[in-house]
Amino acid sequence: MEISIASSGANLPYTVSPSDTLLTLKEQIGEDEGVLVSDQTLYFQGYWLNDDSLTLGDILKAGDELTLVLPTAPRPAKTFKTSQDVWIINGTKMNFVPQLLQKGRTTPIALKSDTFGLVYHQEGEEPGSRVYQVARYLVNTSSTITIETKDDKTKVIRDGQPMEMTDAAVYDEKRVKSKMETAKGISEIAANFGKFLSGIGAFVFPGINTGL
């Protein structure tokens, strides 16, 4: 069944099964928004849903709307350092921007979520229709992130300690456009992303087959 999630002025559609639990929905939101399940507070008709074992079909019907409240404290900027030019994805799957980290420069970035994506492959060149394949890293408690590339292998170091990627994910600009049009009734969002350099290098990450 189709429901919607209202958060930060947007109203986003979700497809769920009546047999799904509240926790399942929170995990799906976490996948899209890059926020921890523990940071999500959901309300239905003004009532706080505080039992993650609740079955959605017992409380919701198709077309119902939930309100998502997230922590409002400002996120401190993370310090990024890199040994060569790399692209990262900053934001959620429904609201993100690619950002270039330049070789040898220290770049402070206020991340929009608890994760960032390190791009290892890009499909397409047209703004608004590009697809990024990324390795995602959880950095909610980190302050300094160093990205080192040597012998075609990339290593991410958090506060001096090597990190394992959380997962591999795909960020699709067309999905951003579709979601934003549905939620806000706009026909063009590609211009909001600005102009980006078209070249993204291919990196090799442990556990990822890039097919290159």
Residue pairs with C-beta under 8 A, 6 or more apart in sequence:
1 15
1 16
1 17
1 18
1 57
1 60
1 61
1 62
2 13
2 14
2 15
2 62
2 63
3 13
3 14
3 16
3 56
3 60
3 62
3 63
3 64
3 65
3 66
4 11
4 12
4 13
4 14
4 63
4 64
4 65
4 66
5 11
5 12
5 14
5 29
5 65
5 66
5 67
5 68
6 12
6 65
6 66
6 67
6 68
7 67
7 68
7 69
7 70
8 70
10 180
10 183
10 184
11 65
11 183
12 32
12 94
12 179
12 182
12 183
13 179
13 182
14 25
14 28
14 29
16 24
16 25
16 28
16 56
16 60
17 56
17 57
18 55
18 56
18 57
18 60
19 55
19 56
19 57
20 55
20 56
20 57
21 52
21 53
21 54
21 55
21 56
22 42
22 49
22 51
22 52
22 53
22 54
22 56
23 37
23 52
23 53
24 56
25 42
25 56
26 37
26 40
26 42
26 52
27 37
29 35
29 40
29 68
30 36
30 37
30 40
31 93
32 92
32 93
32 94
33 92
33 93
33 94
33 113
34 91
34 92
34 93
34 112
34 113
34 114
34 115
35 70
35 92
35 113
35 114
36 114
36 140
37 52
39 70
39 71
39 114
40 68
40 69
40 70
41 48
41 68
41 69
41 70
42 48
42 49
42 66
42 67
42 68
42 69
43 49
43 66
43 67
43 69
44 59
44 60
44 64
44 66
44 67
49 59
49 66
60 66
74 110
75 110
75 111
75 112
76 110
76 143
77 108
77 109
77 110
78 108
78 109
78 110
78 111
78 116
78 139
78 142
78 143
78 144
78 145
79 106
79 107
79 108
79 143
79 144
79 145
80 88
80 101
80 106
80 107
80 108
80 109
80 145
80 146
80 147
81 105
81 106
81 107
81 144
81 145
81 146
81 147
82 101
82 102
82 103
82 104
82 105
82 146
82 147
82 148
82 149
83 103
83 104
83 147
83 148
83 149
83 150
84 103
84 149
84 201
85 100
85 101
85 102
85 103
85 201
86 100
86 101
86 118
86 119
86 147
86 149
86 154
86 201
86 203
87 98
87 99
87 100
87 101
87 118
87 119
87 122
87 132
87 200
88 98
88 99
88 101
88 109
88 116
88 117
88 118
88 119
88 134
89 96
89 97
89 98
89 99
89 116
89 117
89 118
89 119
89 132
89 134
89 171
90 96
90 97
90 98
90 99
90 109
90 111
90 112
90 116
91 97
91 112
91 113
92 112
92 113
93 169
93 171
93 172
93 175
93 176
94 175
94 176
94 179
94 180
95 112
95 176
95 179
95 180
96 112
96 171
96 176
97 193
97 194
98 119
98 130
98 132
98 193
98 196
99 109
100 196
100 197
101 107
101 147
111 139
114 138
114 139
114 140
115 136
115 137
115 138
115 139
115 140
115 166
116 136
116 137
116 139
116 145
117 132
117 134
117 135
117 136
117 137
117 169
117 171
118 134
118 135
118 136
118 137
118 147
118 154
118 156
118 165
118 203
118 205
119 132
119 133
119 134
119 200
120 133
120 134
120 135
120 154
120 202
120 203
120 204
120 205
120 208
120 210
121 132
121 133
121 200
121 202
121 210
121 212
122 130
122 131
122 132
122 133
122 200
123 130
123 131
123 132
123 133
124 130
124 131
125 198
127 173
127 190
127 191
127 193
127 195
127 196
128 173
128 174
128 177
128 189
128 190
128 193
129 173
129 174
129 190
130 173
131 170
131 171
131 172
131 173
131 174
132 170
132 171
132 172
133 168
133 169
133 170
133 210
134 168
134 169
134 170
134 171
135 165
135 167
135 168
135 205
135 208
136 165
136 166
136 167
136 168
136 169
137 145
137 156
137 158
137 163
137 165
137 166
138 166
139 145
139 158
142 158
142 159
143 159
144 158
144 159
144 160
145 156
145 157
145 158
146 156
146 157
147 154
147 155
147 156
147 157
148 154
148 155
148 156
148 157
149 155
149 203
152 203
152 204
153 203
153 204
153 205
153 206
154 203
154 204
154 205
155 162
156 162
156 163
156 165
157 163
165 205
165 207
168 205
168 207
168 208
173 190
173 193
176 189
177 189
177 190
180 186
180 189
181 187
181 189
202 210
202 212
203 210
204 210
